[in-house]
Amino acid sequence: MADPPRRWSCGDLLQFFTLLGTLCASGKGQIRYSVREELDKGSFVGDIAKDLGLEPRELAERGVRIISRGRSQLFSLSPRGGSLVTAGRIDREELCAQSAPCLVSFNILVENKMKIYGVEVEILDINDNFPRFRDEELKVKVNENAAAGTRLVLPFARDRDVGVNSLQGYQLSSNPHFSLGVKSRSDGQKHPELVLERPLDREKEYTHDLILTALDGGNPIHSSTVHISVVVLDANDNAPLFSQSEYRVSVPENTPVGTPLLTLTATDADEGINAKLTFSFRNEEDKISETFQLDSDLGEISTIQPLDYEESRFYVMEVVAQDGGALLASAKVVVTVQDVNDNAPEVILTSLTSSVSEDCLPGTIIALFSVHDADSGENGEISCSIPRGLPFKLEKSVDNYYHLLTTRALDREETADYNVTVTVTDHGTPPLSTENHISLKVADINDNPPTFPRSSYSTSVSENNPRGVSIFSVIAFDADSGDNARVTYSLAEYAFQGAPVSSYVSINSDTGVLYALQSFDYEHLRDLQLLVTAKDTGDPPLSSNVSLSLSVLDQNDNSPEILYPAIPTDGSTGVELVPRSAESGYLVTKVVAVDRDSGHNAWLSYRLLKASEPGLFSVGLHTGEVRTARALLDRDVLKQSLVVSVQDHGQPPLSATVTLTVAVGDSIPDVLTDLGSNNSPSEPQDSDLTLYLVISVAVVSCVFLGFVTVLLALRLRHWHTSRLLQTSAGRLASMPTSHFVGMDGVQAYLQTYSHEISLTTDSKKSHLIFPQPNYADRLISEESCEKSEPLLIPDSIQANKGEPGAVQV
């Protein structure tokens, strides 16, 4: 036989739906769950990972978290199961009091997307509260002559639960004189009343004890009781009467403490003590007695603490007026609190990116924040704004959440950080506002290459510089920051004069200082073209180049070099010939010199340092021409010695000297004869040298004469043979022309040959060559050949005037 179908109780169904975590999505995409109150910590509420379309492990990876405003966290996320669980025991009555349904709203933030999801959880009530009376005992007075049907108001019970678990009814203990009546008011509250069923007789029974029980509709049913003592009084014919059954007053929430709000008016038709009325609160809640004060004699209600619209928007209280005869009347008083704009808007920063890359795309979310104003109506309406001119904008999200977004690309070099002021203003009068500052730093990327202040550089260094000396410094600026702005320097490598440029100069990679690796010589290296590269350390690195022209400055490190007259290597001294007929200004010779330096260092000037006959010769300052300063006189010595100095214009100046020997005479033989006669025989060394010279010339002359003699003999023999042939033959008409040049020709040949022989003089003297323009028209005697050749003359000669043949061959 089949089992009978199981019957589900209301509690079972409630538990089933709670564990199921009923989820429904509203038209706005809001996630809804329901859960019972008073569950243990960690109780399952709903599968939030599934409803968000995520895996459980992604909750932590994507930074999913709960954000709520102004209250402790009631729920938490279980990263292991990806579910929404309770963070502790939840008391529905503490959260929502008598409100139904009890809804708790919060938001789920997906951090990596900065996306907000609204979640609403309904807290389901359980029967965890008993109906409770304010007092455990109550005394009620009634006149003995009260008619049947008289109703006496009794205190009502309160049950913090709602729905079926709330207060459902009352029960009165059995009594023949009284019955229970219940009235339901517009707010749903049930008020018990004691109904007189039979007339009372104080003399028979002056008190009646009753038990009033309040019952709820939970499972199991909870109840509470109050002991009522009914005191029978003497007759009081008229009960008090309020001017109206319900009083309403509206007061602003900023009403000062102690301000009278309302004065109740009640009358009693009796006289005397039966007409004296006393006002009091009945069944008041704690917050009523803590907020308001009732004057028992005047019926005036005033405040004893500030009102707060955000805490309670209205207060409902019951006031009774009782006369001296124990008759009473009740009236309902409703105090409505009017909102004033006394709360500034509140900004709650939910998520913030403190740094953003300057290459972020427009629309990048910088911050997520919510705004709230505790006021209501226009006082609670909020508008958000940020200053104009910033590359950001505000975008409304769900509920009161806003996104701060970028509107265009950022440039760290233009603005490195932003301080965005978010201003939240309500629409109250006067409006209140709150400012919140969001600081944002722009992270740098390597988008700027190093730049040099100039497109090219030029510098100079003096030659003969020390090795390793600093010659120049370049610097490049990078608008980036950090490693992207750290610049290193290098030189582009290439070959110059067969050597790499790095062998000439080097550069400090950190400071950009250039150093000379060798001592430069202006005469070999005058300029060097360099290419400096500045590279940052970003990723990828950027670089730029600049050209550097290095010029070597000349120093006066070369002395003038005399090209003419050249100094012979054999130690002889050249002689310049000046005829006795030379006039003033006669060009004797010209000193030619050069300087390997340049500029002022190569400007040469010529000076006559020393002369045998001062005032006889002069030297051109810039030309180096040696000229006679006056006409020659007979008393002037035949041999003049001149020392000419050649000096440059460097600092310090360098110079070179040359010694010129000038012979005065009309012809070379005259010069030789005069020099020979003027020589002193007191120099044995010079005489020996001359003797050796004469012997050498004599030997050479003899050999030459022997050669000529043999040549003449051969010619004569040939001529004699030819004559014999002519005589013997007799047929020859004439004789061939002779090739013999004759004695004149031989003499001319010998004279020419003699001119090519240099007669050495003292080895301590200089050897100078006579230039052809300096010879006189008749430099040699008429017997010599017409061609002028340089002549070397000894300083001293042993031959006397009677032996001219020893000199002229």
BAKOL-147403 format. One record per residue (C-alpha): residue in one letter; x, y, z. Coordinates in steps of 0.05 Angstrom, whole numbers, padded with zeros to 5 digits, always signed. Layout:
! BAKOL-147403
aXYZ...
This chain:
! BAKOL-147403
m+00000+00000+00000a+00030+00066-00021d+00053+00116+00031p+00005+00174+00040p+00028+00239+00010r+00070+00281+00057r+00038+00344+00085w+00084+00405+00084s+00077+00453+00141c+00088+00528+00132g+00154+00522+00168d+00179+00467+00122l+00160+00507+00061l+00194+00569+00089q+00258+00530+00103f+00256+00499+00034f+00251+00565-00001t+00304+00595+00044l+00355+00540+00028l+00336+00544-00045g+00357+00618-00043t+00303+00642-00089l+00337+00683-00142c+00300+00730-00189a+00327+00782-00235s+00289+00847-00241g+00281+00886-00304k+00342+00928-00284g+00387+00867-00278q+00385+00865-00201i+00400+00799-00166r+00351+00779-00111y+00356+00726-00057s+00318+00710+00006v+00344+00681+00071r+00315+00668+00140e+00337+00709+00199e+00377+00681+00257l+00416+00631+00213d+00486+00612+00234k+00546+00648+00206g+00566+00621+00137s+00496+00598+00119f+00483+00594+00044v+00445+00651+00013g+00456+00644-00063d+00504+00622-00117i+00532+00690-00134a+00588+00664-00179k+00538+00629-00223d+00492+00689-00226l+00551+00733-00246g+00572+00684-00299l+00639+00669-00265e+00674+00609-00239p+00684+00605-00163r+00759+00613-00169e+00749+00677-00210l+00718+00714-00151a+00787+00727-00121e+00822+00734-00187r+00775+00788-00211g+00773+00824-00144v+00698+00811-00132r+00677+00842-00066i+00616+00868-00030i+00606+00943-00020s+00552+00971+00024r+00541+01039+00056g+00529+01058+00127r+00522+00989+00159s+00561+00929+00180q+00571+00873+00131l+00514+00824+00137f+00538+00779+00081s+00605+00755+00054l+00632+00717-00006s+00656+00646+00000p+00716+00642-00048r+00717+00567-00044g+00646+00554-00064g+00632+00619-00101s+00569+00631-00060l+00540+00687-00019v+00536+00669+00054t+00516+00703+00119a+00571+00740+00156g+00536+00729+00223r+00468+00722+00255i+00417+00769+00224d+00361+00798+00266r+00305+00820+00220e+00271+00860+00275e+00334+00900+00288l+00341+00915+00214c+00270+00930+00193a+00228+00933+00257q+00156+00924+00235s+00168+00938+00161a+00151+00883+00113p+00182+00860+00070c+00252+00869+00101l+00300+00881+00043v+00375+00890+00049s+00408+00920-00012f+00481+00922-00028n+00526+00920-00089i+00576+00871-00116l+00638+00902-00148v+00679+00866-00200e+00744+00902-00188n+00781+00888-00253k+00723+00912-00295m+00699+00964-00244k+00629+00939-00257i+00574+00943-00205y+00518+00892-00195g+00459+00907-00149v+00439+00852-00100e+00376+00852-00058v+00365+00800-00002e+00298+00793+00032i+00304+00774+00106l+00248+00725+00121d+00217+00729+00190i+00215+00671+00239n+00174+00669+00303d+00231+00688+00350n+00195+00742+00389f+00139+00738+00441p+00082+00787+00445r+00098+00833+00504f+00059+00881+00546r+00094+00943+00572d+00075+00928+00644e+00063+00862+00679e+00008+00891+00723l-00045+00943+00707k-00095+00978+00751v-00161+01000+00720k-00213+01043+00755v-00287+01041+00739n-00348+01074+00771e-00396+01029+00805n-00453+01061+00768a-00422+01049+00700a-00474+01022+00652a-00470+00955+00619g-00431+00960+00554t-00381+01010+00582r-00313+01000+00549l-00248+01008+00586v-00186+01015+00544l-00132+00964+00561p-00058+00965+00543f-00041+00929+00479a+00017+00881+00468r+00072+00889+00418d+00104+00834+00376r+00166+00850+00337d+00153+00795+00287v+00112+00808+00225g+00060+00771+00185v+00033+00707+00214n+00085+00710+00269s+00060+00776+00295l+00006+00789+00346q-00058+00756+00325g-00106+00764+00384y-00122+00769+00459q-00155+00724+00510l-00186+00746+00577s-00193+00703+00637s-00265+00685+00655n-00304+00737+00696p-00380+00747+00701h-00376+00823+00700f-00327+00834+00643s-00314+00810+00572l-00260+00825+00521g-00268+00869+00460v-00215+00882+00407k-00212+00941+00359s-00167+00942+00298r-00140+01010+00278s-00120+01034+00209d-00047+01017+00223g-00066+00944+00235q-00053+00948+00310k-00104+00909+00353h-00125+00945+00417p-00160+00905+00471e-00218+00935+00511l-00252+00913+00574v-00328+00911+00564l-00373+00916+00625e-00426+00861+00620r-00462+00870+00688p-00470+00928+00735l-00419+00933+00791d-00431+00940+00865r-00372+00968+00901e-00400+00948+00967k-00402+00875+00947e-00335+00872+00910y-00290+00932+00902t-00236+00897+00860h-00236+00847+00804d-00172+00810+00782l-00166+00791+00709i-00112+00759+00665l-00104+00786+00594t-00065+00741+00546a-00034+00763+00479l-00023+00708+00426d+00016+00708+00360g+00005+00662+00300g+00073+00628+00297n+00089+00555+00302p+00094+00543+00359i+00049+00598+00386h+00081+00647+00433s+00041+00687+00485s+00049+00735+00543t+00002+00758+00599v-00013+00820+00640h-00049+00822+00708i-00107+00872+00708s-00136+00896+00774v-00204+00930+00764v-00219+00979+00821v-00293+00998+00830l-00301+01072+00847d-00358+01114+00871a-00402+01146+00817n-00373+01196+00769d-00425+01212+00718n-00385+01246+00663a-00321+01222+00630p-00269+01270+00601l-00276+01288+00528f-00220+01310+00480s-00235+01365+00430q-00215+01317+00375s-00199+01244+00373e-00134+01252+00333y-00085+01308+00335r-00034+01319+00280v+00024+01368+00280s+00083+01378+00232v+00148+01407+00258p+00215+01416+00223e+00271+01371+00246n+00314+01430+00268t+00263+01452+00320p+00301+01472+00383v+00297+01427+00443g+00241+01448+00492t+00197+01479+00438p+00122+01465+00452l+00094+01426+00395l+00021+01416+00413t-00028+01429+00470l-00084+01379+00479t-00153+01403+00500a-00201+01359+00540t-00263+01377+00582d-00303+01343+00637a-00375+01362+00652d-00367+01343+00725e-00347+01389+00779g-00295+01388+00833i-00246+01333+00836n-00285+01294+00784a-00271+01350+00734k-00197+01356+00748l-00161+01324+00689t-00092+01293+00687f-00057+01280+00620s-00008+01223+00609f+00022+01179+00555r-00004+01109+00550n+00030+01050+00518e+00086+01095+00496e+00149+01066+00467d+00217+01081+00495k+00234+01129+00439i+00170+01169+00454s+00187+01179+00526e+00259+01196+00507t+00239+01247+00455f+00176+01281+00481q+00151+01308+00546l+00077+01316+00565d+00055+01367+00617s+00006+01328+00659d-00034+01390+00679l-00033+01430+00614g-00032+01375+00563e+00027+01408+00528i+00074+01365+00488s+00146+01390+00479t+00212+01360+00456i+00266+01339+00504q+00318+01320+00451p+00330+01341+00378l+00287+01311+00324d+00320+01277+00265y+00280+01265+00202e+00331+01214+00178e+00322+01174+00242s+00246+01177+00248r+00199+01213+00201f+00138+01211+00247y+00118+01193+00318v+00051+01163+00339m+00031+01167+00412e-00032+01157+00454v-00051+01209+00506v-00104+01197+00559a-00141+01248+00601q-00166+01222+00668d-00210+01258+00717g-00211+01251+00792g-00266+01200+00788a-00222+01153+00747l-00259+01166+00683l-00213+01176+00624a-00211+01191+00550s-00157+01177+00499a-00134+01213+00437k-00083+01196+00383v-00027+01245+00371v+00015+01241+00307v+00078+01285+00303t+00105+01289+00233v+00178+01311+00226q+00192+01355+00166d+00257+01347+00131v+00305+01406+00126n+00368+01408+00086d+00414+01394+00144n+00455+01337+00114a+00510+01350+00065p+00518+01299+00010e+00566+01243+00025v+00618+01214-00024i+00643+01144-00013l+00702+01123-00055t+00693+01050-00072s+00751+01036-00119l+00809+01079-00142t+00866+01071-00191s+00922+01113-00162s+00965+01110-00224v+00947+01104-00298s+00993+01098-00358e+00997+01158-00403d+00980+01114-00463c+00914+01090-00434l+00855+01091-00481p+00799+01141-00474g+00744+01112-00430t+00792+01081-00380i+00759+01077-00311i+00798+01115-00259a+00752+01113-00199l+00685+01085-00176f+00648+01122-00121s+00578+01128-00093v+00540+01189-00068h+00486+01194-00015d+00445+01247+00019a+00407+01230+00082d+00355+01283+00067s+00293+01270+00025g+00257+01303-00032e+00294+01359-00065n+00341+01362-00005g+00363+01292-00023e+00370+01301-00098i+00444+01303-00117s+00484+01326-00176c+00558+01311-00187s+00609+01352-00225i+00683+01359-00237p+00722+01420-00260r+00723+01435-00335g+00785+01429-00377l+00806+01362-00348p+00812+01299-00391f+00760+01265-00348k+00685+01257-00344l+00633+01228-00297e+00587+01172-00319k+00527+01148-00279s+00528+01075-00261v+00476+01035-00222d+00440+01065-00163n+00480+01125-00138y+00547+01101-00166y+00589+01141-00213h+00650+01124-00256l+00707+01173-00267l+00732+01161-00338t+00786+01189-00383t+00762+01227-00444r+00827+01230-00484a+00899+01207-00483l+00942+01233-00426d+01011+01263-00431r+01055+01256-00370e+01104+01307-00397e+01048+01358-00400t+01015+01340-00333a+01048+01289-00288d+00992+01284-00237y+00920+01306-00229n+00880+01326-00169v+00808+01318-00191t+00757+01351-00146v+00690+01317-00147t+00636+01364-00123v+00570+01335-00099t+00513+01386-00089d+00442+01374-00066h+00382+01414-00089g+00361+01439-00021t+00352+01511+00001p+00405+01532+00014p+00443+01478-00025l+00496+01438+00012s+00557+01409-00023t+00615+01363-00008e+00681+01359-00044n+00724+01298-00052h+00794+01300-00080i+00818+01243-00123s+00893+01243-00135l+00918+01209-00198k+00989+01200-00222v+01004+01190-00295a+01054+01134-00305d+01109+01148-00355i+01122+01110-00419n+01183+01119-00462d+01153+01164-00515n+01205+01220-00516p+01276+01211-00543p+01333+01250-00512t+01341+01319-00542f+01402+01364-00546p+01393+01439-00535r+01429+01453-00600s+01430+01420-00668s+01505+01420-00670y+01565+01438-00627s+01634+01463-00640t+01693+01468-00593s+01768+01474-00595v+01828+01448-00558s+01899+01473-00560e+01950+01427-00589n+02000+01392-00544n+01944+01381-00495p+01955+01331-00438r+01925+01263-00449g+01860+01252-00413v+01842+01325-00408s+01769+01344-00411i+01755+01381-00475f+01679+01389-00478s+01614+01368-00446v+01547+01354-00480i+01481+01343-00445a+01416+01316-00471f+01348+01324-00437d+01294+01271-00436a+01224+01293-00419d+01207+01224-00392s+01220+01202-00321g+01255+01146-00284d+01293+01097-00327n+01261+01127-00389a+01297+01192-00374r+01365+01163-00356v+01411+01181-00414t+01476+01148-00435y+01524+01178-00485s+01568+01146-00538l+01608+01165-00599a+01592+01139-00668e+01652+01098-00691y+01687+01111-00757a+01758+01114-00783f+01796+01179-00788q+01866+01182-00818g+01869+01107-00815a+01852+01102-00741p+01785+01095-00705v+01757+01158-00677s+01755+01125-00609s+01831+01128-00608y+01828+01204-00609v+01772+01221-00560s+01727+01184-00511i+01662+01204-00477n+01636+01189-00407s+01573+01149-00418d+01539+01179-00357t+01561+01252-00357g+01572+01266-00431v+01642+01294-00417l+01691+01284-00475y+01765+01269-00460a+01825+01273-00506l+01860+01205-00510q+01923+01234-00542s+01961+01298-00549f+01939+01332-00613d+01987+01363-00663y+01959+01420-00703e+02008+01407-00759h+01979+01336-00768l+01907+01343-00744r+01869+01408-00750d+01796+01386-00740l+01757+01325-00721q+01683+01313-00736l+01647+01273-00682l+01576+01245-00677v+01550+01240-00606t+01492+01193-00592a+01447+01201-00531k+01404+01140-00515d+01355+01130-00458t+01345+01065-00421g+01271+01058-00435d+01237+00999-00468p+01246+01005-00526p+01304+01054-00520l+01301+01119-00559s+01362+01159-00582s+01383+01222-00619n+01447+01247-00649v+01484+01312-00651s+01547+01332-00690l+01607+01359-00654s+01663+01395-00691l+01729+01392-00654s+01782+01442-00677v+01855+01438-00656l+01883+01506-00640d+01954+01521-00661q+02008+01536-00610n+02075+01566-00623d+02113+01501-00619n+02153+01505-00684s+02212+01550-00694p+02221+01584-00761e+02257+01540-00812i+02307+01574-00859l+02302+01549-00930y+02353+01596-00961p+02410+01601-00954a+02412+01527-00940i+02462+01502-00890p+02510+01452-00925t+02522+01385-00894d+02597+01387-00905g+02609+01446-00859s+02628+01497-00912t+02603+01569-00913g+02571+01601-00973v+02592+01670-00993e+02551+01726-01024l+02589+01772-01073v+02577+01846-01074p+02612+01890-01125r+02648+01951-01099s+02606+01993-01145a+02541+01972-01109e+02499+02031-01090s+02453+02038-01029g+02395+01989-01034y+02433+01938-01074l+02401+01869-01064v+02454+01824-01036t+02412+01763-01022k+02345+01743-00992v+02335+01700-00931v+02276+01654-00942a+02244+01620-00881v+02178+01585-00865d+02141+01567-00801r+02100+01504-00795d+02053+01539-00748s+01995+01581-00771g+01964+01649-00759h+02004+01696-00716n+02050+01639-00698a+02072+01636-00771w+02081+01711-00783l+02156+01720-00791s+02199+01781-00783y+02272+01788-00802r+02324+01827-00762l+02399+01839-00769l+02428+01817-00703k+02502+01825-00716a+02544+01854-00772s+02620+01862-00781e+02607+01932-00807p+02546+01963-00772g+02505+02006-00818l+02530+01975-00882f+02474+01926-00892s+02400+01924-00875v+02349+01868-00874g+02275+01876-00895l+02230+01866-00834h+02179+01825-00872t+02215+01806-00937g+02281+01781-00910e+02319+01817-00966v+02390+01836-00949r+02409+01902-00981t+02465+01951-00976a+02447+02009-00932r+02499+02055-00964a+02549+02055-01019l+02613+02014-01009l+02676+02050-00991d+02748+02031-01001r+02758+02026-00927d+02704+01973-00920v+02733+01904-00907l+02727+01854-00962k+02695+01800-00919q+02631+01818-00882s+02597+01771-00833l+02522+01781-00821v+02478+01745-00770v+02404+01748-00790s+02349+01729-00740v+02281+01703-00763q+02227+01707-00709d+02154+01689-00708h+02097+01726-00672g+02076+01670-00625q+02074+01673-00550p+02128+01662-00531p+02162+01679-00597l+02210+01629-00628s+02268+01647-00673a+02324+01619-00716t+02388+01652-00741v+02432+01645-00801t+02503+01672-00814l+02518+01704-00881t+02588+01717-00909v+02589+01774-00959a+02651+01784-01002v+02665+01853-01031g+02698+01853-01099d+02688+01865-01173s+02711+01796-01194i+02726+01729-01163p+02801+01731-01176d+02805+01799-01144v+02766+01774-01085l+02812+01714-01079t+02875+01756-01086d+02851+01807-01035l+02829+01753-00987g+02896+01717-00995s+02936+01781-00982n+02895+01799-00922n+02900+01732-00889s+02946+01728-00830p+03002+01674-00833s+02994+01665-00759e+02943+01610-00768p+02981+01546-00779q+02920+01504-00780d+02889+01544-00838s+02955+01541-00875d+02959+01466-00870l+02889+01460-00896t+02904+01505-00954l+02967+01467-00969y+02929+01402-00972l+02879+01436-01017v+02933+01461-01065i+02966+01393-01068s+02899+01361-01084v+02885+01411-01139a+02955+01401-01167v+02947+01326-01169v+02881+01332-01203s+02910+01382-01252c+02969+01337-01268v+02924+01279-01282f+02881+01321-01326l+02942+01349-01362g+02968+01278-01373f+02901+01260-01402v+02903+01320-01448t+02974+01303-01468v+02955+01232-01487l+02896+01259-01525l+02940+01307-01563a+02990+01253-01578l+02936+01209-01606r+02910+01266-01648l+02981+01281-01674r+02993+01208-01690h+02927+01205-01727w+02945+01268-01765h+03014+01242-01783t+02984+01178-01809s+02935+01216-01850r+02990+01257-01881l+03029+01195-01899l+02968+01166-01931q+02956+01229-01971t+03028+01231-01996s+03030+01159-02013a+02964+01158-02046g+02972+01225-02083r+02903+01218-02104l+02869+01251-02049a+02848+01320-02066s+02846+01347-01996m+02853+01328-01925p+02794+01315-01876t+02774+01370-01827s+02808+01362-01760h+02765+01352-01698f+02817+01380-01652v+02790+01441-01619g+02856+01475-01611m+02888+01504-01550d+02837+01557-01542g+02783+01505-01539v+02824+01464-01490q+02835+01525-01447a+02760+01540-01448y+02745+01468-01429l+02795+01471-01372q+02767+01536-01348t+02697+01507-01349y+02720+01446-01312s+02755+01489-01260h+02691+01525-01245e+02658+01460-01225i+02710+01446-01172s+02693+01474-01103l+02751+01502-01064t+02739+01485-00991t+02753+01533-00936d+02755+01527-00862s+02708+01472-00840k+02681+01516-00785k+02650+01564-00835s+02583+01559-00870h+02576+01538-00942l+02535+01588-00982i+02519+01587-01056f+02521+01651-01095p+02458+01664-01133q+02469+01683-01205p+02435+01752-01200n+02487+01773-01148y+02547+01765-01195a+02576+01825-01228d+02575+01831-01304r+02648+01811-01305l+02654+01762-01249i+02713+01724-01281s+02770+01749-01324e+02764+01751-01398e+02805+01688-01405s+02753+01648-01367c+02688+01621-01396e+02626+01664-01400k+02583+01620-01355s+02578+01642-01282e+02582+01587-01230p+02581+01587-01154l+02648+01598-01124l+02674+01572-01059i+02728+01614-01028p+02775+01594-00972d+02778+01638-00912s+02854+01636-00911i+02903+01615-00963q+02978+01607-00960a+02991+01625-01032n+03021+01694-01042k+03003+01745-01095g+03058+01721-01141e+03028+01653-01148p+02960+01664-01180g+02966+01600-01218a+02958+01561-01154v+02887+01585-01150q+02866+01589-01223v+02875+01525-01261
